[in-house]
Amino acid sequence: MSENAWDALVVGAGAGGLCAAARLSHRGYRTLVAERLDRVGGRASTAELDGFTINTGAVVVELGGITEQTFEEVGAKFEVRPADPPILYRINGRDVDVSSGGWGLLISQLTRHGAQLIGGIGAARAEGELPDRELSTADWVRRYTKNNAVQGIFRNMCGSIFAVGSEELPARVFLTYFTRKSAFKKFGFCPEGTIGIWKALAEVVERNGGEVRLGSEVRRLYVEGDRVTGAQISRDGEISDVACAFAVSDIGPSATMDLIGPEHFPSDYIGSVLQRDLPCAMISVNFASREPLITAPGLLSFARTRRLCYVANFTATCPEMAPEGWHLYVGTGVPKPSVGDFDSEAETALVLQDLREEIPGFEQARILSIAVTRDDWPPQRAVAGYDLPHDTPLANLWNVGDAVKEYANGGITACMETAKIVVEEIVASEVGRRAT
């Protein structure tokens, strides 16, 4: 096989794409990853700014779950330092650790009348007791309490985990995540920034005979009948064609369909893609100070903020992410609405106002950057609960990533899960058997 003929073509070196590529190459498939940016990680990457290591998307990495399992399976280095405790909640001026007390402790700190709400969460653990799909998380909470602090905690949980407000997240999704998956997960930070774990997966691909081409934009996917046969790739101003036995896309179903052309898809699939193209939005403020501003070693979340969901403390566990003598943080908020159009300037001002009120010393901190992620570069390409299937009408094309995640999952974990499922389907399929 030449450099222009591959078993697997992976479009995009984001979390889902690199995980799929590492798993495929580990299984013996000769794999090419084409990434248009000059670095791996996609929307969960890292950049350097004046000596500070700034994450451009995902902040924390789950420990002990499918992410860490993936690295073990493919033989990749997994350097993630745990934050202990992973998250504190600022309630009535105190930073509370609820990792051992769970929901009961959290709600009891906010209101004396939390028994009904705890009962509602308990009822959701039983099959058949989940609310209707149309009911939002915010409306579900209002069934049990009008307490603004409780509403704030749930709003900020939705923003932290799903990158969407509680008004837009179905209660069914929220309750499924917290009762059927796992709440209060363990997580940590990579000392290189999140890009460190993506570099480790890219090394696996190349060690197994594959290639990760940066600065390489896929302009077109070629199709014959119901199969992808290859791609047109632009790199350094030059155009080249590559052939593949099958393809995996990490750029979202909508962008993937554009690379192929709608004429190759049935109308019902096109309609589903357009209907469920629901990117959400987040606002992140990266800042640093000479003095420590919070004591939480991981995330600090809030009960009474307008937009701010959490502040992450990187240098408590990874001091090398900042120049000596500096403390590095990011404050992240979800705008209103978090899906659709919003006033970026006004929403950013509310996040900054929350930071000034909640973080003593923020006024003297150095703001390194402010990022508004939205539209075609969102924190998640689809609101949880409205995801598309990972397979497509084409027999050898699959999607991975946070637009096709499994129900009630989110973030890096969701991308890893989609990659595992897709690779297992490829291996079991006719195209996967033929490629080997």
C-alpha positions as CSV (number, residue, x, y, z in Angstrom):
1,M,0.0,0.0,0.0
2,S,1.2,3.5,-0.8
3,E,0.9,6.8,1.1
4,N,-2.2,7.4,-0.9
5,A,-4.0,4.1,-0.2
6,W,-5.3,3.3,3.3
7,D,-7.6,0.9,5.1
8,A,-9.1,3.7,7.2
9,L,-9.5,7.4,6.6
10,V,-10.3,9.4,9.7
11,V,-11.4,13.0,9.0
12,G,-10.5,15.2,12.0
13,A,-8.1,14.7,14.9
14,G,-10.4,15.6,17.7
15,A,-11.2,13.4,20.6
16,G,-13.5,11.0,18.8
17,G,-11.3,10.9,15.7
18,L,-8.0,10.2,17.4
19,C,-9.6,7.6,19.7
20,A,-11.1,5.8,16.7
21,A,-7.8,6.1,14.8
22,A,-5.8,4.7,17.7
23,R,-8.2,1.8,18.1
24,L,-8.2,1.0,14.4
25,S,-4.5,1.1,14.1
26,H,-4.2,-1.0,17.2
27,R,-6.5,-3.6,15.4
28,G,-4.1,-3.7,12.4
29,Y,-5.8,-1.2,10.1
30,R,-3.5,1.1,8.2
31,T,-5.0,4.4,9.2
32,L,-4.6,8.0,7.9
33,V,-5.9,10.9,10.0
34,A,-6.4,14.2,8.1
35,E,-6.6,17.3,10.3
36,R,-7.0,20.8,8.9
37,L,-5.5,22.5,12.0
38,D,-1.8,22.6,12.9
39,R,-2.4,20.7,16.1
40,V,-4.3,17.7,17.3
41,G,-7.3,17.8,19.7
42,G,-9.8,19.8,17.6
43,R,-12.2,21.7,19.9
44,A,-10.5,20.1,22.9
45,S,-7.0,21.2,22.2
46,T,-4.4,23.5,23.9
47,A,-2.4,26.5,23.0
48,E,0.5,28.4,24.6
49,L,0.1,32.1,25.5
50,D,2.9,34.1,27.0
51,G,4.2,31.0,28.8
52,F,0.7,29.8,30.0
53,T,-0.8,26.6,28.8
54,I,-4.3,27.4,27.8
55,N,-6.9,24.8,27.0
56,T,-9.1,25.8,24.1
57,G,-12.0,23.5,24.9
58,A,-12.3,20.5,27.3
59,V,-10.8,21.2,30.7
60,V,-11.0,18.0,32.7
61,V,-10.3,14.4,31.8
62,E,-12.2,11.5,33.4
63,L,-10.3,9.0,35.5
64,G,-11.2,5.3,35.7
65,G,-13.7,5.2,32.9
66,I,-13.7,4.6,29.2
67,T,-11.2,7.3,28.5
68,E,-8.5,5.7,30.7
69,Q,-9.5,2.2,29.5
70,T,-9.0,3.3,25.9
71,F,-5.4,4.4,26.6
72,E,-4.7,1.1,28.4
73,E,-6.1,-0.9,25.5
74,V,-4.1,0.8,22.8
75,G,-0.9,1.3,24.8
76,A,-1.0,5.1,25.0
77,K,0.6,7.2,27.8
78,F,-2.1,8.5,30.1
79,E,-0.8,11.3,32.2
80,V,-3.7,12.9,34.1
81,R,-3.2,14.1,37.6
82,P,-6.3,13.7,39.8
83,A,-7.9,16.6,41.6
84,D,-9.0,15.6,45.1
85,P,-11.7,16.4,45.7
86,P,-12.7,16.9,42.1
87,I,-15.3,19.5,42.7
88,L,-16.5,21.9,45.5
89,Y,-19.7,23.8,45.5
90,R,-19.9,27.4,46.8
91,I,-23.0,27.5,49.0
92,N,-23.8,30.4,51.3
93,G,-20.2,31.6,51.2
94,R,-18.7,28.1,52.0
95,D,-17.0,25.7,49.6
96,V,-18.6,22.3,50.3
97,D,-17.3,18.9,49.3
98,V,-20.3,16.6,48.5
99,S,-18.4,13.8,46.9
100,S,-19.1,11.5,49.8
101,G,-22.6,12.8,50.8
102,G,-23.9,13.0,47.3
103,W,-27.3,14.5,46.4
104,G,-28.6,14.5,50.0
105,L,-25.8,16.6,51.3
106,L,-25.8,19.0,48.4
107,I,-29.5,19.7,48.5
108,S,-29.6,19.9,52.3
109,Q,-27.0,22.6,52.2
110,L,-29.3,24.7,49.9
111,T,-32.7,24.2,51.4
112,R,-34.5,22.6,54.4
113,H,-37.3,21.4,52.1
114,G,-35.3,19.2,49.8
115,A,-36.9,15.9,50.7
116,Q,-39.3,15.9,47.7
117,L,-36.5,16.8,45.3
118,I,-34.3,13.9,46.7
119,G,-37.4,11.7,46.4
120,G,-37.8,12.7,42.7
121,I,-34.2,11.8,42.0
122,G,-34.6,8.5,43.8
123,A,-37.8,7.8,41.8
124,A,-35.8,8.4,38.6
125,R,-33.5,5.5,39.5
126,A,-36.4,3.1,38.9
127,E,-37.3,2.1,35.3
128,G,-40.3,3.9,34.0
129,E,-40.0,6.8,36.4
130,L,-38.1,9.2,34.1
131,P,-40.0,12.4,33.0
132,D,-41.3,13.0,29.5
133,R,-38.8,13.9,26.9
134,E,-40.2,17.4,26.5
135,L,-39.8,18.5,30.1
136,S,-36.7,20.6,30.7
137,T,-34.4,20.1,33.7
138,A,-35.3,23.5,35.0
139,D,-39.0,22.8,34.8
140,W,-38.5,19.4,36.5
141,V,-36.7,21.1,39.4
142,R,-39.5,23.7,39.7
143,R,-41.9,20.8,40.4
144,Y,-40.2,20.4,43.7
145,T,-38.8,23.7,44.8
146,K,-38.7,27.4,43.9
147,N,-35.4,27.9,45.7
148,N,-33.1,30.0,43.4
149,A,-29.9,28.4,44.8
150,V,-31.2,24.9,44.0
151,Q,-32.1,26.1,40.5
152,G,-28.6,27.6,40.2
153,I,-26.9,24.4,41.1
154,F,-28.8,22.4,38.6
155,R,-28.3,25.0,35.9
156,N,-24.5,25.0,36.5
157,M,-24.4,21.2,36.5
158,C,-26.1,21.2,33.1
159,G,-23.6,23.8,31.9
160,S,-20.5,22.0,33.3
161,I,-21.4,18.6,32.0
162,F,-23.5,19.1,28.9
163,A,-22.5,22.7,27.9
164,V,-26.1,23.7,27.8
165,G,-28.5,25.5,30.1
166,S,-31.0,23.7,32.3
167,E,-33.9,25.3,30.3
168,E,-32.7,23.6,27.2
169,L,-31.5,20.2,28.5
170,P,-34.2,17.6,28.8
171,A,-34.7,16.4,32.4
172,R,-34.7,12.9,31.1
173,V,-31.1,13.3,29.9
174,F,-30.0,14.9,33.2
175,L,-31.6,12.2,35.4
176,T,-30.4,9.4,33.2
177,Y,-26.8,10.7,33.5
178,F,-26.9,11.1,37.3
179,T,-28.8,7.9,38.1
180,R,-27.8,5.4,35.5
181,K,-24.3,6.5,34.7
182,S,-22.3,8.1,37.4
183,A,-22.3,11.4,39.2
184,F,-19.4,13.1,41.0
185,K,-16.9,11.4,38.8
186,K,-13.2,11.4,39.4
187,F,-11.2,13.5,37.0
188,G,-8.0,15.5,36.7
189,F,-5.8,17.6,34.5
190,C,-3.1,16.8,32.0
191,P,0.1,18.8,32.8
192,E,0.7,19.5,29.1
193,G,-2.9,20.7,28.8
194,T,-5.6,18.5,27.3
195,I,-3.5,18.3,24.1
196,G,-1.1,16.0,25.9
197,I,-3.5,13.0,25.8
198,W,-4.3,13.6,22.1
199,K,-0.6,13.6,21.3
200,A,-0.3,10.2,23.0
201,L,-3.1,8.8,20.8
202,A,-1.5,10.3,17.7
203,E,1.8,8.5,18.6
204,V,-0.1,5.2,18.8
205,V,-1.4,5.7,15.3
206,E,2.0,6.5,13.9
207,R,3.7,3.7,15.9
208,N,1.3,1.2,14.3
209,G,2.2,2.3,10.7
210,G,-0.5,5.0,10.3
211,E,-0.1,8.8,9.8
212,V,-1.5,11.9,11.3
213,R,-1.3,14.7,8.8
214,L,-1.8,18.2,10.3
215,G,-2.6,21.2,8.2
216,S,-4.5,18.8,5.8
217,E,-8.0,19.7,5.0
218,V,-10.4,17.2,3.5
219,R,-12.1,19.1,0.7
220,R,-14.2,16.2,-0.6
221,L,-15.1,12.6,0.0
222,Y,-15.5,10.5,-3.1
223,V,-18.4,8.1,-3.3
224,E,-19.2,5.3,-5.7
225,G,-22.6,3.7,-5.2
226,D,-23.2,3.5,-1.4
227,R,-19.5,3.6,-0.4
228,V,-16.8,6.1,0.3
229,T,-13.8,5.4,-1.9
230,G,-11.4,8.1,-0.9
231,A,-10.9,11.8,-0.4
232,Q,-9.4,15.0,-1.9
233,I,-7.0,16.6,0.6
234,S,-5.5,20.1,0.5
235,R,-2.1,20.5,2.2
236,D,0.4,23.4,1.9
237,G,-1.5,24.6,-1.2
238,E,-1.2,21.2,-2.9
239,I,-4.2,19.0,-3.7
240,S,-3.9,15.2,-3.6
241,D,-6.2,12.2,-3.7
242,V,-6.2,9.3,-1.3
243,A,-8.1,6.0,-1.4
244,C,-9.6,4.2,1.5
245,A,-11.6,1.0,2.3
246,F,-13.8,2.9,4.8
247,A,-14.0,6.3,6.5
248,V,-14.7,7.7,10.0
249,S,-15.6,11.4,10.4
250,D,-15.1,13.5,13.5
251,I,-16.3,16.8,12.0
252,G,-20.0,16.3,12.6
253,P,-22.8,14.8,10.4
254,S,-23.7,18.1,8.8
255,A,-20.1,19.0,7.7
256,T,-19.6,15.3,6.7
257,M,-22.6,15.4,4.5
258,D,-21.4,18.6,2.9
259,L,-18.1,16.9,1.9
260,I,-20.1,14.2,0.0
261,G,-23.1,16.1,-1.3
262,P,-26.7,15.7,-0.4
263,E,-27.5,13.8,-3.6
264,H,-25.8,10.7,-2.0
265,F,-28.2,10.7,1.0
266,P,-31.9,9.9,1.3
267,S,-34.2,12.8,2.1
268,D,-35.2,11.5,5.6
269,Y,-31.5,11.4,6.6
270,I,-30.9,14.9,5.3
271,G,-33.9,16.1,7.3
272,S,-32.7,14.5,10.5
273,V,-29.2,16.1,10.1
274,L,-30.7,19.5,9.5
275,Q,-33.2,19.2,12.4
276,R,-30.7,18.0,14.9
277,D,-27.9,20.4,14.0
278,L,-28.2,22.0,17.5
279,P,-24.8,23.3,18.6
280,C,-24.6,25.0,22.0
281,A,-22.3,27.7,23.3
282,M,-20.0,28.5,26.1
283,I,-17.9,31.5,27.3
284,S,-14.5,30.9,28.8
285,V,-12.3,33.4,30.6
286,N,-8.7,32.3,31.1
287,F,-7.0,34.3,33.9
288,A,-3.9,34.2,36.1
289,S,-2.8,35.7,39.4
290,R,0.3,35.9,41.5
291,E,-1.7,35.0,44.6
292,P,-4.0,31.9,44.8
293,L,-7.6,32.9,44.3
294,I,-9.5,29.7,45.2
295,T,-8.7,26.7,47.4
296,A,-10.5,24.1,45.3
297,P,-7.9,21.8,43.7
298,G,-10.2,20.9,40.8
299,L,-13.4,22.7,39.9
300,L,-15.4,25.2,42.0
301,S,-19.1,25.4,41.1
302,F,-21.7,27.9,42.3
303,A,-25.3,28.1,43.5
304,R,-25.9,31.8,42.9
305,T,-24.4,33.0,39.7
306,R,-25.9,34.6,36.6
307,R,-23.9,32.7,33.9
308,L,-20.7,31.4,35.5
309,C,-20.8,27.6,35.9
310,Y,-17.4,26.8,37.3
311,V,-13.8,27.9,37.8
312,A,-11.1,25.4,37.2
313,N,-7.8,25.6,39.1
314,F,-5.0,24.1,36.9
315,T,-1.9,24.9,38.8
316,A,-3.0,23.3,42.1
317,T,-2.2,20.0,40.5
318,C,-0.2,21.0,37.4
319,P,2.0,24.0,38.3
320,E,4.0,23.6,35.0
321,M,1.0,25.0,33.1
322,A,2.0,28.5,34.2
323,P,5.3,30.4,34.6
324,E,6.8,30.1,38.0
325,G,5.0,32.1,40.6
326,W,1.7,32.3,38.7
327,H,-1.6,30.5,39.3
328,L,-3.8,29.6,36.3
329,Y,-7.5,29.4,36.1
330,V,-10.4,29.3,33.7
331,G,-13.9,30.5,34.5
332,T,-16.6,29.1,32.2
333,G,-20.2,30.1,31.7
334,V,-23.2,29.2,29.6
335,P,-25.0,32.1,27.8
336,K,-28.8,32.5,27.6
337,P,-30.0,31.0,25.3
338,S,-27.2,28.4,25.1
339,V,-28.7,27.1,21.8
340,G,-29.3,29.7,19.0
341,D,-28.4,33.3,18.8
342,F,-27.4,35.5,21.8
343,D,-25.7,38.8,22.5
344,S,-22.1,37.7,22.9
345,E,-20.9,41.0,24.4
346,A,-23.6,41.2,27.0
347,E,-23.3,37.5,28.0
348,T,-19.6,37.8,28.4
349,A,-20.1,40.8,30.6
350,L,-22.3,38.7,32.9
351,V,-19.7,36.0,33.2
352,L,-17.1,38.6,34.1
353,Q,-19.4,40.2,36.7
354,D,-19.9,36.8,38.3
355,L,-16.2,36.3,38.5
356,R,-15.7,39.7,40.1
357,E,-18.4,38.9,42.7
358,E,-17.5,35.2,43.4
359,I,-13.6,35.3,43.2
360,P,-12.0,37.7,45.6
361,G,-8.9,39.2,43.9
362,F,-10.2,38.7,40.4
363,E,-10.1,42.4,39.7
364,Q,-6.3,42.3,40.1
365,A,-5.9,39.1,38.0
366,R,-4.5,39.1,34.5
367,I,-7.1,38.1,31.9
368,L,-5.2,36.1,29.3
369,S,-8.0,35.4,26.9
370,I,-11.8,35.3,26.5
371,A,-13.2,32.7,24.2
372,V,-16.8,32.4,23.0
373,T,-17.3,28.9,21.4
374,R,-20.5,28.7,19.3
375,D,-22.0,28.0,15.9
376,D,-19.6,25.9,13.8
377,W,-17.0,25.7,16.6
378,P,-19.2,24.8,19.6
379,P,-18.4,23.0,22.9
380,Q,-20.8,20.3,21.8
381,R,-22.2,19.9,18.3
382,A,-25.6,18.6,19.5
383,V,-27.6,19.0,22.7
384,A,-27.6,15.8,24.6
385,G,-30.7,13.9,23.9
386,Y,-31.0,15.1,20.3
387,D,-28.0,13.3,18.9
388,L,-27.9,11.6,15.5
389,P,-27.0,7.9,15.0
390,H,-23.3,7.2,14.4
391,D,-23.9,5.1,11.3
392,T,-24.9,6.7,8.0
393,P,-26.8,5.5,4.9
394,L,-23.4,4.9,3.3
395,A,-22.2,1.3,4.0
396,N,-18.6,2.3,5.0
397,L,-19.0,5.7,6.6
398,W,-19.4,6.4,10.3
399,N,-19.5,9.5,12.4
400,V,-17.9,9.8,15.9
401,G,-17.8,12.7,18.4
402,D,-20.3,14.7,20.4
403,A,-22.9,15.0,17.7
404,V,-23.6,11.3,17.7
405,K,-23.0,10.5,21.4
406,E,-24.9,7.9,23.3
407,Y,-28.0,9.1,25.2
408,A,-27.3,11.2,28.2
409,N,-23.5,11.4,27.9
410,G,-21.2,14.4,27.1
411,G,-17.7,15.7,26.7
412,I,-14.6,13.7,26.1
413,T,-16.1,10.6,27.7
414,A,-18.9,10.7,25.1
415,C,-16.5,11.0,22.2
416,M,-14.4,8.0,23.5
417,E,-17.6,6.0,23.8
418,T,-18.7,6.7,20.2
419,A,-15.2,5.8,18.9
420,K,-15.3,2.4,20.7
421,I,-18.7,1.6,19.4
422,V,-17.9,2.5,15.8
423,V,-14.6,0.6,15.8
424,E,-16.3,-2.5,17.1
425,E,-18.9,-2.2,14.3
426,I,-16.2,-1.7,11.7
427,V,-14.3,-4.8,12.9
428,A,-17.5,-6.9,12.7
429,S,-18.6,-5.5,9.3
430,E,-17.9,-6.7,5.8
431,V,-15.8,-3.7,5.0
432,G,-13.7,-4.2,8.2
433,R,-13.0,-7.8,7.4
434,R,-12.1,-7.1,3.8
435,A,-9.7,-4.3,4.8
436,T,-7.6,-6.7,6.9
